[in-house]
Amino acid sequence: MITKQPHIVVVGAGIVGASLAYHLRRGKARVTLLDKAPNLADGATANSFGWITVNPESPETYMALRQQAIADWHRLEDELKGQLKLNWSGALTWRDDPTQTERLAGKLMEAGYGVRVIDQPHIQRLEPNLKKVPSRAIWAQEEGAIDPQLTLPGLITAARQAGVNCQLENEVISLRVSGSRLTGVLTAQGAIRADLIVLATGVEATTLCQPLAVHLPLTNSPAILVAFRTADSFVNRIVSSPLLELRAASLTLTLCAEEYLDDSIENNPQAIAQRSLDNIKGQWHHAESLALTTVRVGNRPIPEDGLPIIGRISGIEGLYVAVMHAGVTLAAVVGRLVASELLSNQQEALLASYRPNRFPYLR
């Protein structure tokens, strides 16, 4: 049983960990947030495309969670009075085959998500600089994006202001255990006692859990984030086409998300970035001045079944895990729900599908 004002250590200060720390502190817990990085510039959040979206290829329960996630980002944005720098531009998505586009839109509509299938004239009005306009696209007006370089520091600042003890250059070396109960963490700066430890460290959670004979089913999935400078903004919304994902981060900065392939000459991140540049110039008017500025690779945690892993670990009292692929989308809702769950000792129904014990070896 957690004490009235528990001391909770959150390990990992990416977007999920920062949200957890903030919401736990707002719930009156004593919270310490730990991360090995001094400025978080190299983490998965900082290298993410930042799209807050509902994935039509997901199970219906997961789409429901992601819909609630959008509402929670609005709630958190209002709560922090614009400190988070979100951009609710809406998103356009299409596939090469219009029937596939309509099928995906149908799945979203069946799940109660407010999207529409729009035609060429409507698409052209939304994106007048698009050279080859598809016959159909999904218009998700509610979707938006975070600016990782602004939103994450803003959320950590809010956590600090709420009273979280943020230690951003203090690496967790190991979890401390007595019998079957965790008692705290050993960090580079010494031991810290805790009533509960929440791991929000992505793929690094596997390393911390291994000495406890807990094998989290996570793999690393690197992704490429390409940044371009341009004299003028030419894309208005988040655009997910068969060739790439694209959005304007500012009037002079455009971001593109690509899948990591390998380090060969043909497919290394720099080569992919160059292909993206060529694709954009071929697809968009007024992109002639586009110039490549940075190519970054971020490591995303992918659970074995693609769904988040959120909950207590059986047999290890005091250990809670919150790792997921769609951390940017889910951070606000997961922070709120996990804080409620831990501080009330009542399970949240929206998290029921994501418990670690759905995997036989974690029961």
N, C-alpha and C positions, 0 to 999 in steps of 0.2 A: 504493500500500500504506500502510495506517495504521501509525504508529509504535507501539511497545510500550505506552506510556501516552499516547494521543493527547489533544490538547486539542480538545474538541468544544463548539461553541457551539450551544445550543438557543435558537431565536428563538420567543418566544411562551410565556407562563407560565400558560396555561389548564390544564385538567385533563390534557390529553394531553402538553403540553410539560413540566409539572411531573413527571408520571410518567416521561417519557423521561429527564429530568435525574436523577431519583432512581435509576432503574435503571442508567443509564450510569455514574453515580458508584459504585454498588455493584459494578459490573463493573470498577472501578479506572481508569476514564478520568478525565481532568481536565476538569471541566465548568463552563461558564459559562451561566447561564440569564438571558436578557434579555427585558424587556417594557417597553413605554412607559408602562404604567399604574402609578401608585404603590401602589394597593391592590387592583386587579383587580376592583373592584366593578361595573364596567360591561361586562365581557367576556361572551362567549357562555356560559361555564360558570356564572358568577354569576347569569345570567338564565335558566338552564335549569330544567326541571321535575325533572331529576335521576333519572329512571327508568332502572334497569339492567334491560334486557329483551332478549328474542329476538324479532325481527320475523318473523312467519309469511309475510309477503309477499316475503321476501328469497330469493335463490338459496340452495340447500342448503349450498354452501361458506361463505356468509356466516353462515348460521344456526349452522354448526359453530364459526366464529370467535367468535360472540356467546355460545355456550354455554361455550366456554373462557374467555371474558371474565368470566363470573359466577364461575367457579372461581378465576380470578386475583384478583378483588376480595376473595374470602374469604382467599386466600393473603396478599395485601397487608395486609388488615385484621389478620390474626394477626401478621404480621411487625412491624407498627407498634403492636401492643398496644392496639387500640381508639382510636387517635388520630384515625381518619378519620370517625367518627360515621356509620356506615352503618345503615340500618334495613331488615332483611330481613322485611318484613311479608307478602310475597306479593302477587300481582296478580290481579284479576278483569277479564276482557275479554269483551264480547259485542257482537253486531251486532243490528240490528232483526230480521233474518231468522235464525231458529235454524239453518237449514241452512247458512247462511254461517258462523255461529259454529262449527259442527261441521266444516265444510270447513277452516277455518283451524287448528282443533285437530288435524285429521288431518295437515296438512302438518308441524306441529311434532312430532307423534308419529313420523311417518315419518323425520324428521331425528334421532330419538333423544332428543328433549327431553321431560323428565318432566312433562307437563301432563295434566290430566284435564278432561273435560266433566262439569260438575256440574249438578244439577237445582235447581228452585226452593227446596225446603226447605233444601238445603245452602247455597245462596246466601244465604238469609235468616238462617241461623245465622252466617255469616261477616260479613254486613252487616245487622244487625237494624233499622237505621234507614232502610233503603231502602224508599221508598213503593211503587214499582211494580217488582216483582221479575221479571226476564226468565225465560223457561222454561228456558233453557240459558245457561251461561257457561263460559269457559275459566278454570280455576284453575291458575295458575303459582306454586306454593308457593315455588320457589327465588328468585323475583325480589324486588328491593328498590329502594332509592333512596339516593342520597347527599344530604346537606345541603350545597349548593354553598357557603354562607357559612362552613361549618366544615370540610368535607372538603378543599377546595382550599388554604386556609391551612395545614391540618394536613399536607398532602402537601408543600407548599413548606417548611414547618418541618422535615419529615423530610429533604428534600433538603439543606437547609442543614446540618443535623446530620451528614449523611453526608459533607459537605465540598464541596457545590456552591457556586460563587460566584454568588449570586443578586443580580441588579441589576434591581430591579423598576421603576425610574424612569429607564431608559436606553433610549431609542428607537433602533432600528436604522434608519438612513437609507438605507443601500445595502449591497449585497454587493460585496466587493472581489475582483477577478479579475485574474489574470495569465495571458495566453494563454487556454487552455481550462480553467484550474484556479482554483478559489476559494482565496483566501489568508486571508480573514477578513471582518470586517464593519466598516463605518463607523457609529459610533453618535453620539448627541448629545453624548457625553462623550469622543469620540475613537475611534481605530482599535483593533480587537482582532484579533490574529492567531489563526488556527485551522487545525487539520488537516482538520476536517470541520464543515460547518454543516448543522443540521437545522432545517427550517422547519416549525413547528407553530403557525402564525399564522392558520389558517382562511383566510377570503377575502382577507386582507391579503397572503398569500403571492403572489397574482397580481401585485401591485404590485412586490414585491421581485424577482420573476423577469422582469418585462418587459424591463428593460435587457439581459438576457442572451439575448433573443429566445426565451425559454421561456414558452409560453402555457398556463398551467394551466387546464383546463376546469372552473372553479368559478363558481358563482353564489351570491348572497346570498339566503337564505331567512329573513326575519324571523319570529319567533314571539313570542307574548304570554305572559307569566307574571303571573298575578293572585294576589295574596295577600289573605286574609281573616282577620280576628280573630273568634273566637267564644268564648263563655263555657265551652263544653264541646266536646270532640271528638266528632263524630258519625259519621265514616268511619274504618274500621279498617284497610283495605288500600289499595293503589293500585287505583283503579277507572277503567277505560277503557270508557266507554259510547258509543253513537252521538252523544251530544250534547257530551260533554266528557271530559277526563282530570282526575282529582281524587285528592288524597291529603292526609293529615294530616302536616304537618311537625313539629307538637308538639301538646300538649293544647289550645293556644289559637290555633294558626296552621294554616290550611288553604290549600293551593296548588292552582291550576287552570291547565292549559295550554290555550291556544287558538291557532288559526292567525291570522296577521296578514292582514287583507284590504286595507284602504286607509285613507286619512285623511279620508274623507267623514264627514259628520255621523252617518250611519246605521251606519257600519262602522269608525270609528276605534277605537283600543285602549280608550278609556274607555267607548265605547258597547258594545263586545264584553264588557268586564268587567261592565257593568251587566246585560247579558243572561245572563251566566254566573251572577251572583248570583241572578237571578230563577229560572233553571233549577235551581240547587242547592236553593233554598228550596221549589221545587215538587216536587223528587224525593226530598228527605230529611227525615225527622223530626228534631226538635231542632236545626234549622238556622235557627230564627227570629232568633237573636241575631247571625247572621253579618253582618259589616260589612266593606266594602271598605277596604283599607289602602293597597296599592300596585298600580300597573299598570306593568309594565316590558316593554320590547321587546328581545329578544336577536337577534343576527345569526348565523345558522347557515350554515356553508359546505356547499353541495350540489354534489358532483361531477356531471359531465354524465350519468353512468350510475347515479348514486345510491350507488355503492360507494366505499370509502376509496381514497385515492391514497397509497400508501406505498412508498417506494423511491428509488433513485438516479435522477438525471436524466441521460439519455444525452448525451454530448458535453460535460458540465460536471463535471469531476472535483472531488470534495469537496462535492457538493451532494446532500442527501437531503431528501425531502419526506414529511411525515406529516400529512395533512389529511383530515378525515372529518366526516360529519354526526353520527354516533352517538358523539361523543367521550366522553360520560359513561359509556356502556356499555363502550366499548373501551379506555379509558385504561390500565387495569392490564395487560391482556394485550398491548397494543401497546407499552407501555413495556418490558415484559420481552422480547418478541420482537425489537424493533428493537435494543435494547441487545445482545442475544445476536448478532444478525446483524452489527452494526457492529464488535463487538469480536472476533468469531471469523472474520470474512470468509467465513462460510458462510450461505447463504440459508435462511430459515425457511419450511418448506412451507406453514404456515398463512397466510402473507402472499403466496403466489404469485399469487393471483387479483387482487391490488390494485396491481400494478406500474404506474408511469406509462407504460411503453412499450406498454401495451394500447391507448393512443390513438395513431393513426398519426403525428400531428404531434409526438409526444414520443419517437419512436424515433431 
